[in-house]
Amino acid sequence: MIPALDEERAIGRVLAELPREHVREVVVVDNGSTDRTAEVARAAGATVVHEPHRGYGAACLAGLARLRDRPPEIVAFLDADGSDDPAQLPELLEPILAGRSDLVIGSRALGEQERGALTPVQAAGNRLAVLLLRWAFGARFTDLGPFRAVRWGALEGLRMRDRDYGWTVEMQARAARARLRTAEIPVRYRRRVGRSKISGTLRGAAGAGWKILFTIARVRLGG
């Protein structure tokens, strides 16, 4: 599952780097792009789902709705901007396939980071978020990394609903509350292609930070 917004320059590379022998279907959710993202993705063999309502969570929810007719065993999520390394997908899947985990997070904090890949604002926000997850749920995460994999049945049981910046932290908070088996693996993190729609602007970074805090509090209170 790859949510994408105006990622024409990066999406082809991301799809080319995916180890297809581990993938039944690649779903790219075009989140209202104004460039050729959808065309490039379709030409590379991906199933393209259109979700015009902007928001990372909205795109993920639209992609999951597409999968319900023929549910997979596992869903993996990664970004369309080239920052995640798709070659590490087998490492992400291994704890689930081995029956040890329900949810696996690719931790940028534990892995190698290309210089400038993670902004100081992102790094600080992640540190605060994982501290709050530990305080609120006793969950021991090091990152809110977007590169992750989860068993389909476990994901459906979480009843995800966030439609924008809170998607990743909502998944981890709900997983902790549901006492799912979770794991982290170190992942490489590269400089993205182009400018981030969130951390690349002060308004976007502030909005994402506020939404993360709100989402942790909401799930903690049973919402």
Long-range contacts (C-beta under 8 A, 24 or more apart in sequence): 1-27, 1-29, 1-60, 1-63, 1-64, 1-75, 1-76, 1-77, 1-78, 2-26, 2-27, 2-28, 2-29, 2-41, 2-46, 2-77, 2-78, 2-79, 2-80, 3-29, 3-31, 3-56, 3-59, 3-60, 3-63, 3-77, 3-79, 3-80, 4-28, 4-29, 4-30, 4-31, 4-33, 4-37, 4-41, 4-59, 4-80, 5-30, 5-31, 5-32, 5-33, 5-37, 5-54, 5-59, 5-80, 5-197, 6-33, 6-34, 6-35, 6-37, 6-194, 6-197, 7-33, 7-35, 7-37, 7-80, 7-81, 7-193, 7-194, 8-33, 8-35, 8-36, 8-37, 8-40, 9-193, 9-194, 10-80, 10-81, 10-82, 10-192, 10-193, 10-194, 11-37, 11-40, 11-41, 11-44, 11-80, 12-40, 12-41, 12-43, 12-44, 13-82, 13-193, 14-78, 14-79, 14-80, 14-81, 14-82, 14-84, 14-86, 15-41, 15-44, 15-45, 15-46, 16-44, 17-85, 17-86, 17-87, 18-86, 18-89, 19-86, 19-87, 19-89, 19-90, 22-89, 22-90, 22-93, 23-76, 23-89, 24-72, 25-67, 25-72, 27-63, 27-66, 27-67, 28-80, 29-59, 29-60, 29-62, 29-63, 31-55, 31-56, 31-58, 31-59, 37-80, 53-163, 54-164, 55-163, 55-164, 55-165, 56-164, 56-165, 56-167, 57-160, 57-161, 57-162, 57-163, 57-164, 57-165, 57-166, 57-167, 57-170, 58-163, 58-164, 60-160, 60-167, 61-160, 61-161, 61-163, 64-155, 64-160, 67-152, 71-152, 72-152, 73-151, 73-152, 74-149, 74-150, 74-151, 74-152, 75-149, 75-150, 75-152, 75-155, 76-147, 76-148, 76-149, 77-146, 77-147, 77-148, 77-149, 78-146, 78-147, 79-146, 79-147, 79-192, 81-192, 81-193, 81-194, 81-196, 82-190, 82-192, 82-193, 83-117, 83-189, 83-190, 83-191, 83-192, 84-146, 84-147, 84-187, 84-189, 84-190, 85-187, 85-188, 85-189, 85-190, 88-147, 88-185, 88-187, 88-188, 89-149, 91-185, 91-187, 92-147, 92-148, 92-149, 92-185, 92-187, 93-149, 95-183, 95-185, 96-149, 96-150, 96-151, 100-181, 100-183, 101-181, 101-182, 101-183, 102-150, 102-151, 102-154, 102-175, 102-180, 102-181, 102-182, 103-148, 103-149, 103-150, 103-151, 103-154, 103-171, 103-172, 103-175, 103-180, 103-181, 103-182, 103-183, 104-148, 104-149, 104-150, 104-182, 104-183, 104-184, 104-185, 105-141, 105-143, 105-144, 105-145, 105-147, 105-148, 105-172, 105-182, 105-183, 105-184, 105-185, 106-143, 106-145, 106-146, 106-147, 106-148, 106-184, 106-185, 106-186, 106-187, 107-141, 107-142, 107-143, 107-145, 107-184, 107-185, 107-186, 107-187, 108-143, 108-145, 108-187, 108-189, 109-142, 109-143, 110-142, 110-143, 110-184, 110-185, 110-186, 110-187, 111-185, 111-186, 111-187, 111-188, 111-189, 112-186, 112-188, 112-189, 113-188, 113-189, 114-188, 114-189, 114-190, 114-191, 115-191, 116-191, 117-189, 117-190, 117-191, 117-192, 118-189, 119-196, 119-199, 119-205, 121-199, 121-205, 121-209, 122-199, 122-205, 125-205, 125-208, 125-209, 125-212, 128-209, 128-213, 129-169, 129-212, 129-213, 129-216, 132-213, 132-216, 133-169, 133-172, 133-173, 133-176, 133-216, 136-173, 136-216, 136-217, 136-219, 136-220, 137-173, 137-176, 137-177, 137-220, 138-176, 139-172, 139-173, 139-175, 139-176, 139-182, 141-172, 141-182, 141-184, 142-184, 143-184, 144-168, 144-169, 144-172, 144-212, 145-187, 145-189, 147-187, 150-175, 154-178, 154-180, 162-211, 162-215, 164-211, 165-198, 165-207, 165-208, 165-211, 165-212, 166-211, 166-212, 166-214, 166-215, 169-212, 169-215, 169-216, 170-215, 170-219, 173-215, 173-216, 173-219, 173-220, 174-219, 177-219, 177-220
